[in-house]
Amino acid sequence: MNETDHDAGALLHDEIAEVRAAAARWRPGDAFPLLCGDTAERYRRLVAGDGHWPRTAETRWPGVVLSVAGAGAGAGTGADAEAAARMLAAATGRPHQHLPLTALPGAVRRHADGPVAVVGLADDLAALDDWPGMFAPRLGVLTARDPAALYALVYRTLTAHAVPATRDLLVSHPFQADAREADAVGLDELEELIREPSRRLVVRSFGRECCVNLPDGVICGRSEPLMAGAAATGSAGLGRVPSCMRGGGCFRVDLEPSQRVAASDIDARTVFLHTCSSIAVGNQVFPPSANLGVGFLSGTAVAVFGAVGVHAAHLELRHEFERAQAEGLPAGDVLERMNVLGHRMHGDMGRFGLLGDPALALPTDSATAPATDDAPVTRTAPVPATRPGRGAPAADPAALERLRHWHGVVLPGLLRLRWLDVPVDERRLLDLSDRLRQVALAQFSPGTGEEGAALEAELGTVHGRTMELLVEHAHTSWWDFTDSALPALRQEASRPCDCPGCGRPTATAIRYAHRVDRGLTLRVVRCRRCGMVRQSTGGPTAPRVDCAGLAQARRGTVLEFNGTLVNPGPRPGPGAIGHAFLAGAHTGLPAGRGEPVELAAHEERAVSWQVDLTRTGARPHEHELAVFALGGKDLTVTTAWLGLLPE
């Protein structure tokens, strides 16, 4: 025990058993028991530079505190979560329940009308298989990677107002709409700013579960040295693991080790991460030790707001966060307001989550963002059916039906793919459309069979050419099927479903309609754990390639990537399939392949690609693989991952 802290608001202990014993006796106003370590030391530097630790005070907060037992069977299972939660509940006048993990969803639902604080270690909560905030609108998770950090988080929550910080910081990627007003747009500027604590940090950029990307660096979720734990990743049965935990260093091959800042080293009381998958507890795909949101809680943060899963960002969502905080609302109420607006703007791709206590109110004096008027939403009008022609000369009905399909469905549908950043040979498609009209008119005159056959033969090569362009584009860029079109899409419907990738009931099937091109519909399956699993411009009968969500292979080998080509529909015809590693040209992965196929009605057949990894310079890491199927007007993209292992 550290006697120098005996008369202060916190008491440091050297052994976890001492902390547990002190926690069992603890009452509001007593010195709060903490375990010596990095997390306590960070907070000491922030609030106790003169040797004084702030005391907790008894108060009354609304809601309930729930703690979860660990997955083990020992008598001490969940002891630290239970002890930390009991002190949190006692200090804030809330009831406390300690539950087995399997009972948590039901308990959350029973208390969903108020703020629900869930307390547990990140490794234990990982077994939930979904984000618990799906069951209550004002839920927050207080979690950490180890008991020392969990006790420290509860203490910071109870003494949050003692943090001497008045600065608000905005970090924005140069591509974001608010980059001009940002305090930092790169790591070089951020490093200068984070030397002093901040009251609020807003980060708007491109990210993933383990980090935030900036042009010249990353904010990393890991608190330990980058290569720590890499030795434990030598087997092929890993599942989803980032490259740094495979022994391959950071997935950003363009960066030096000095261009990484650990989230735990940034002193910010409240953090808003407007980046994809920044809240991933229960719905995580990477180990908790790499989790970005949990990384901030390993530092000095008490509340981390962020996106749950793949997210459609909009500047107005940041403004809503700032307005709600300026009103002094509890964190759970801030979250609820953000989710109401996020769902109204982007449906299921506008969901936010909270790491921290939802009953904690942190008022600020920041000016609110200007109000904005939302554009009215216009419903898509039904397209009237074309009236049949009258008095037309006889023509081959089968030929006319094929021409109608190509002219009215296939060619316009392929041109619509441009909305989704799919490259097409536009000049050739328009030329074929002109020729098709001429051949169609000639159907009512004798002697036109050869012209029609020649045109149909050329039309049959369109899908193969489109697939070649798409595979090349995906290989040479960070192509995203929906990213460029999201602002112009309106969610029309959604329903929960099982994820085709992980099999868990954590996915949502969403249907979007384009606000401008009413003929364009997009259907996606988005998993809160796996991200975008499948995206298609067609319905249930669209061709697709079914494949495993994760393939493991070592550098220096040839991977045989297998799938099943499925054409559920009744229409046969030409099509194409292909695959590409996104930005593979930049990460050192081999180019993909596209090939034309002839689709039979109601067909299923095996397909296979040889992926040569013998000469790859890519780092051991998770690499995203897009698997394409194109038939008629419909393009379907299935997401798979290559877990690349060292030789």
N, C-alpha and C positions, 0 to 999 in steps of 0.2 A: 504493500500500500504506500502511496506517495503522501507522506504527512504534510508536505507543504501546502496541499490543497484541502486540509482537514476543515478549515473554517470557511471555505468558499462554497459556491453553489454546486460544485461537482467534486467528486472524490475519485481519484484515479487508483486502479488496482492492477496488480501484475498478473493475477490469475483469474480465469473465467469463473472458477468456483467461488472466489471472493465476490465477484460481481453478482452472481446469482443469489448468494446468501444476503448481500446488502439489498438487492432488489426485493427479496421476500419480506424484508422489514420496512421497506421504504414507505414514507407517507409524504404528501405534498408539503413542501417547505424544507424537507431534508436535503442534504447534499446528494446529488444524483450520482449513482455509481456508473463509472465508465472504465473501460479496459484500455490500458496503455497501448498505443499504436499510432499508425499514420493518421487515421481518421480523427482521433481525438486531438492529435497534435495540430492538424490543420485548423480545427476550430479554436484551439488555444491561441494560435497566432492571430486569429481574426478578432476574438472578443476578450481574450485574457492576456494581452501583452504585458499588462502590469501585474500579472499574477492573480487577478480577480476573475473568478468564474461567476456568471450571472445565476441567480437563484430562480428556481421555478416557483410559480405562484398558483394557488388553487383558483380555478375559474370554472365556468360552466359553458360547455359547447354542446350543440345539438347532435343527435345521431347516436351511433353505436360503434363500438370497437370490437372487431372480430380477429382472433389470431388462429393460426393453423398449425397443426402438428406436422412434424416431418414425416418422410416416407418410411423411416426406419421403425423397428419394432421395440427398441430399447425403452427403458423407463424414462429416460430423459428426453424422449422424442419431443421436439418443439418447445423445450424448456425455455430457451432464450426468447423465442417469439412470444410465448405466454407471459414471461416476466416483463418484457419491454411493453407489451400491450396493456398489461395490468397497471403499470405505472402511468402510461399515457391516459388510460381511462380514469384512474383515480385523480389525476391532476386536473382533468377537464370535466368531471362530473358525469361521465357517460357509463352506461352498462357495458360489461365486457363478457364475451363468450370465447372459450377456447374450443376449437372444433377439429375433428379429423378433416383432412383435405377434401374427402369425398362429400362431406356435409356442407362445405362452404357455399356452393351455388344455391342450394335451397335456403340457407340462412340469409344470403344476400337478397334473394327475392322477397323474403318475409320482411326485410327492413328497407325495401327499395323506396319507400316514401320519404326517407330522410337521408342525411349524409352517412355513408358507410365507410369506415376506415378499416382496411384489411392489413394485418401485420404478419409478416412471415419472411423467412430467408428465401432468397431468389432461387436457390436450387430446389427448395421444397415447392414453391409456387410454380416452378416450371412444369410440374406434373399435372397441372390443371388442364392443359391442352387447349385453353382458350383464355382470352382476356376477360377477367371477372367483371369488368365494367359493362359487359354486354347485358348484365342482369339488373343494373341499377344506374340511374342517370347521374347520381352524385356520389360516385365511388372513387376512392383513392387508395393506392397501395403504398404502404410504408415498407420498403424492402431493402435488403443489402446482401452483400456476398458473404459476410461473416458476422458472427455475433457482435464483435467490437463495433463494426460500422452500424449495425442495427440499433444498439443502445445509444450510440452517438446521434443517430438520426432522430430518435425520439427526444433526446435532450435538446437538440437544435430546434425541433418543432416547438417545444415548450418555452424556449427562450429566443424565439425568432426576432422579436422586437428589440433585442439587445444588440443586434448586428449594426455596427456604425457604417451604414452604406446609404448613399443618396443618389448614386449615379444609375442611369438607365442606359444600356448599350444596345445598339442594333448592328448585327453582323449580317450582311447580305451578299450572296454571290453576285458578281457583276451582271449576270443574265437576269436577275430578278428585277421586278418593276420598281422596287424601292431602293435600288443600289445607290442612287444619287444622294439619298438622305442618310445612308448608313454611316456609322462610325468606323466600320472596317469592312472591306470587301475581299480581304486576303489575310493569310496567316501572319504576314509581316506586320500589318497594322494591328491585328488582334493581339499579338504578343506584347506590343507596347501598352495596350489598354488594360490587359488583365493583371497588371502588376498591382492594381488597387481593387478592392472589393466592389461589387456592383449590387444594387438592389434588384435590378431586373436585367436579364440578358435575353434578347430575342434573336434567334438564328433562323434565317430564311435562305435555304440553299438546297442542294441535291444531296441526298443521303441514303443510308441504309441502316439496318439494325445496329451495326457496330460503329458507325462513324458519320460525321458530316464532312462533305467534300468542299474544299475551297480550291481556287486555281493553283495555289502554291503550297498546299498542305491539307492535313486532316485534323479534325477534332476527334480523338479516338476514345472509344468506350473502355478500353483496357486501362487498368491502373498500374499493373505490374510492368516490368520491362517487356518489350514487344515479343521477344522470342521465348519468354517464360511459358512453360507448359507444352512447348513444341515437341519435346521428346515423347510425350504420351500419345502422339497422333500417328504412330508408325503403321498401324494396321489399316486395312481397307474398309473395315466396318464402322466408319465414323459417323455417317450421316452428314448433316450440314455443318461445316466447320470453316471459318475464314482462313485465308492463306497463312496468316501469322501464327496460327495454331497448328499448321501443318509443317512448319519449319521453312516456309517460303518467304517470310517477311511480309510487309504490307502489300496488299493487292495493288496499291498505287505504285507501279514500278518506276514512275517518273520522280519519285520523292526520295530524299535522303532521310536517315533516321531523325535528324534535327528538325525536319518539317512535319513532325507529329506532336500535337499537344494533347495530353491526357485530359479528359473531361474533369477528372477529379482534381486537377490542378487549377481549375478556373473557379475563383471565388465569386459566386453569384447566388443570391438568396432564392430568387425565383427565376426559372428558365422556361422559355417557350421555344421548342424545337419544331419549326415549321418545315419538317423534312420527313420523307417517307420512313415508316416503320420505326420511329424513334421511341415509341412506347411498345415494348414487347416483353411482357411478363405473363406467362401462361401461354401466350401465342407466339413465343420466340422460336426461331429455327436455329440460332446459334447458341452456344453455351452462355449462361448468364455472365461469365467472366469477361465476355466481349461486349456486353450490352451497353449501349450509349446512355440511355436514360438512367440505368443503375449506376453507371460511371459517374454521372453528376451527383447522385446521392452519396457516392463514396467520398465526395469532396465536402463542400459546405452548403450545398443547396438543400432547401426544405420542400420545394415544390417544383416538379418538372411536368410541364404540359407538352404534349406532342401528338403526332399522328399515329393512329393504330392501323398498321398495314400500309399498302400502297395508297397514296393520297393525291388528291387534286388540290393544289395550292391556289389561293387567291388572296390578294392584298387585303381585301375587306375582312378576312378572317383574322388577320393580325390586328386590324383596327378594332374589331369586336373584343378581342382579348384585352387590349389596352383600355377600352372604355369600361369593361366590366371590372378590371382591376382598379381603375381610378375611382370607381364607386365604393371601393372597400368591401366588395363582396367576399364571402368565404370561397375557398378554392373550388369546392364542389359546385357552387352556383356559377362561378366563372366557366367551369367546364360545361355545365348544362347549357348555358347560353351559346357557347361556341359550337356545341353539337347541334343545337336547333338551327343555327345559321348554316353550319356546314352541311347538314342534311338538306336544307332548303336549296342550297346552291349546287351541291354535288352528290346528293344522295348518299349511298353507302361508301363512297370514296371521300366523304367529308367528315369522317369520325375521328374524334380526339380522345385521349386518355390522360389520366393524372397519376403521377407518382408523388405521393405526399398525402397529408391529412386533409380530407375534403372540408373539414370544419374550421380549418385555419384561415383567418382573414388577415391579409397583409395590405392595408391601405397604402396608396401612393398618392402623390400630389401631381402626377404627370398629367399633362393636358390630354384631353380625349381626342381621338382621331375624328376628323370631320365625318359627318353623316353622309351617306351616299344613297341615292335612289336606285332601287333595283329595277331593272328593265322588266316589263310585263312578260309573262310567259305565254306564248301563243300555242294553242293546241294544234297538232298536225291534222289538217283537214283530209278526209278520205279522197282518194283520187277517183274521179268518176270513171266508170267503165267505158271503153270505146264502143261506139255504136257500130254494128256490122255494116259492111258495104252492101250496096244493092246493084243488081244488074251487071256484076262483074263476069267476064268470060270464065269458063271453067279452067282450073289449074290443079296441079298435083297437090292434094291436101297435106300430105306428109311434108313435101318440100316447103309449102307455105308455113306450116307450123314451125319447122326448123328456122326459117328466115325470121319469123316473128320472134322466136326465142332469142336468136342472136341480136336482132335489131333492138328489141324492146327490153331485154333483160341482160344479156351477157356483156355486150360492148358498153352500154351505159354504166353497168355495174363495175366493170374494170376501170373505167375512167373515174368513177366515184372514189376508187381507192386512193386517188391523189390527196383527198382530204386527210388520209391517215398516214401520210408520208411514205406511201408505197410508190416507188418509181414505175412508170409505165411508158411504153413507146407511144406517146400521145399522137404523133404525126401518123404513125402506121395505123393506129386504131381509128382515127378519124378518116383516113383514106379507105380503110376497109368498110367503114360505115357508109361512105359515099358509094362505093362499089356495090354494097349490099342493096342499097335503095334502087340502083339501076337494074340489078339482077331481079329484084322483087317485082319491079314494074314489067320486066321482060317475061315474067312467068305467065303473063296473060297473052303472050304471043308464041307462035310455034318456033321450034328449033333453038331453045335456050338451055337445054339440058347440060351441054358441055361447060358453058359459062358458070352455071350454078355449081357443078361438081368441082371446077377449079377453085372457085371462091371458098367452098366448104373445106377443101383441102388446105387452103392457106389459113382459114380461120382456125383450123385445128392446131396450128403452130403458135397461136397467140399466147396460150397459157404457159408453154415452155419458155418463151421469150420473157414474159413477165416474171416468171420465177427466177430466171438467170439474173435479171436486174435487181430483184429483191434480195437474193442471196448475197450479191456483191455489195449492195448498199448496207445490209445488216453487218457484214463482215468488216466494213471499213468505217463504221460509225456506231455511236451509242443509240441505235435505232430503237424507238419505242412505238409500238403499234398505235397506242391511244394518246400518247402524251401531247402531241401537237394539236389534236382535235378536241381535247377535253373541254376547253372553254365553249365550244360550239355544240356540245352534246347535252341533251336533257334526259335525265333518268325518267323512264316511264313506268318501270315495274321492277320489283326485286323479290326474291324468295330465298330462305335459307336452304342449303343443300349440303351434302357430303362433298368433301374436297376430292377431286379425281387424283390428286397427287398424294396426300398423306392419309386419306380415308377418314379423317375426323369430321365431325359435324360443325366445322368452323368456317364454312364457305358460304358465299352468297352469289346466286345467279342474278345478274342485273341486265336489264334491257335499256339501251339508250336509243334515242332518236336524234338525228341531226337537226339543228334549229334552222339551217338554211336549205340544205339538200334533203328534201323530205323523203327521197327514195333511199336514203342511207340509214340503216339500222345496225347497231353494234350490240352484240351479246357477249358478256364477259362472265367468267367464273373467277371470283376474287376470294382468296383464302386469307384470313387474318393471320395465319401462320406462314403459308408458303408464298403469299403475294398473288400476282396475276398468274393463274394456272392455264386458262384457255381464253382466247378472244376470237370472235368470229363475226363476219358481216352477214352470215347466214343463220338460218334457224336449225331446228333439230335434224334436218335432212342434209345439212352441209357436209361435204367430205372433210375428214380429219385424219390425223395420224395419232393414234394412241401409243404412248410410250411410258416407260418408267420415269418418275420425276427426278431421280438421282442415279447417275452412273459413276462408278469409281474406276479410276485407271491410274497407272503409274507412268511417269515420263519415261520415254524410251521403249514404249510398247505400242501396239496397234489395238485400238478399241473397236470392237464390233458393236455398233449401236443399233439395236433392233426396235422395231415398232410394228404396228398393225395399221394398214391403210383401210379406213372404213368409209364406205359411201352408203349412208342409210337410205338415200332417196331412190325414187323409181326411175330417174332419168340417167341413161348412159351418156357417154360423150368424152371429149378430150379434157385433160386436166394436167396438173403438175404437182410434184412434191419436192421438198428440199429441206436443208438445214443449214444453219450458220451460227457460229459463236459471235455474240454481239461484241463489236469492236475487236474481233480476233486479230485483225491486222495490226492493231496497236499493242496487244498483249502477247503476241508471239504464237498464237494458235493457228492451226491450218485452216485454209479457206474451206468454206462449205461447198455444197453441191446442190444443184437443181436439175431436175430431169422431167421430161414430159411423161405422162402416163395416160392410158386409156381406161376410163372408169366404167365398170359394169354396174348395172342397177343392183342395189341391195348387196354390195360386195364387201367382203372382208378378206384381205390377203396380207401376208407378212412382207415387210420391207426391211432392208438392212443397209447400213452404210459403214464403210471402213474409215475410221478416224486415225490417221497416222500421227502418233505422238513421238515418233523416234527422233525427230529433229526439232521438236518444239523448244523454244526458249521461254515458254510461259512459266510463271511461278506456280508452285503448289498452292492451289487456291480453289475456291468455288467459281466456276465460269459458267455464265448463262448461255444456254443453247436454245435457239428458237427453231422449232420444227414446223414446217409450213405444209399446208395442203390447199390447193386451188382447184376449184371445179365450178364450171358455169361462171356466175358472177361472184361467187363466195370464196373468201380467203379466211382460213382458220389457222391460228397460231397457237401451238402448244408449247409451254415453257418447261424445259428440263434443265438440269444442272450437272455439270461435270465436276466431280470432286477429284482434282488432279493431285496425286501423291508424288513424293520424291521418288527417284530411281530406287 
